[in-house]
Amino acid sequence: MNTKNKDIIIGKVEIDDGEFSPQNTKIRVTTMLDEDALVGLKEIAQKKGVKYQTLLNKIVRSYVHDSHVPYGKKEELTEETVRKIVKEELKKKRA
């Protein structure tokens, strides 16, 4: 059965095809951040009226998907790279 570009109906619930796209599927991760980076991230998120996890997701998504790479050559996305991105974004926001 081809469900591409069609709504999926499960029982009485209708589900749009896009609900299962990668940007709508969240994966729980555990990582370590420097305390000052996390505090700054939470402050920025509070000012923007969003959860800090949402802001962190936007920062990582921006880094991964932007056509230009603001941090020099594109690096493998590791815990160390995420820390570096967050710190640099916090510096920009405070400036």
C-alpha positions as CSV (number, residue, x, y, z in Angstrom):
1,M,0.0,0.0,0.0
2,N,1.4,3.4,-1.0
3,T,0.8,6.0,1.7
4,K,3.2,8.6,0.3
5,N,1.6,12.1,0.4
6,K,-1.5,10.6,1.9
7,D,-2.9,10.9,5.4
8,I,-2.6,7.7,7.5
9,I,-5.8,6.7,9.4
10,I,-5.3,4.5,12.5
11,G,-8.7,3.8,14.1
12,K,-10.4,7.1,14.5
13,V,-7.1,9.1,14.5
14,E,-5.9,10.7,11.3
15,I,-2.1,11.2,11.2
16,D,-0.4,13.4,8.6
17,D,2.5,11.8,6.7
18,G,4.9,14.6,7.9
19,E,4.4,13.7,11.6
20,F,7.0,10.9,11.2
21,S,9.6,13.0,9.3
22,P,13.1,13.3,10.9
23,Q,12.6,16.8,12.2
24,N,9.5,15.8,14.0
25,T,11.0,12.7,15.6
26,K,12.8,13.4,18.8
27,I,15.5,11.2,20.3
28,R,16.4,11.4,24.0
29,V,20.1,12.0,24.5
30,T,22.2,12.4,27.6
31,T,25.3,14.7,27.5
32,M,27.4,16.8,29.8
33,L,27.6,20.6,29.4
34,D,29.8,23.1,31.2
35,E,27.8,24.7,34.0
36,D,28.3,28.2,32.7
37,A,27.2,27.2,29.2
38,L,24.1,25.6,30.5
39,V,23.2,28.5,32.8
40,G,23.7,30.9,29.9
41,L,21.7,28.7,27.6
42,K,18.8,28.7,30.1
43,E,19.0,32.5,30.5
44,I,18.7,33.0,26.7
45,A,15.9,30.5,26.4
46,Q,14.0,32.2,29.2
47,K,14.3,35.6,27.5
48,K,13.1,34.0,24.2
49,G,10.2,32.3,26.0
50,V,11.3,28.8,24.9
51,K,12.6,25.7,26.7
52,Y,16.4,25.5,26.8
53,Q,16.2,22.0,25.1
54,T,14.4,23.6,22.2
55,L,17.0,26.3,21.9
56,L,19.8,23.8,22.0
57,N,18.1,21.7,19.3
58,K,17.8,24.9,17.1
59,I,21.5,25.6,17.7
60,V,22.6,22.1,16.7
61,R,20.2,22.0,13.8
62,S,21.5,25.3,12.5
63,Y,25.1,24.0,12.7
64,V,24.3,20.8,11.0
65,H,22.0,22.2,8.2
66,D,23.4,25.7,7.4
67,S,25.1,25.9,4.0
68,H,27.9,28.0,5.6
69,V,29.9,26.8,8.5
70,P,30.4,29.6,11.1
71,Y,33.0,27.7,13.0
72,G,35.6,27.0,10.4
73,K,35.7,23.7,8.7
74,K,32.8,21.3,9.3
75,E,33.7,19.1,12.3
76,E,32.3,15.8,13.3
77,L,29.4,16.4,15.6
78,T,30.7,15.1,18.9
79,E,30.0,16.1,22.5
80,E,33.0,18.4,22.4
81,T,31.8,20.0,19.2
82,V,28.3,20.6,20.8
83,R,30.0,22.2,23.8
84,K,32.0,24.5,21.5
85,I,28.9,25.5,19.5
86,V,26.9,26.3,22.7
87,K,29.8,28.4,24.2
88,E,30.2,30.3,20.9
89,E,26.5,31.0,20.6
90,L,26.3,32.2,24.2
91,K,29.2,34.6,23.6
92,K,27.4,36.0,20.5
93,K,24.2,36.5,22.5
94,R,26.0,38.3,25.3
95,A,27.9,40.6,23.0
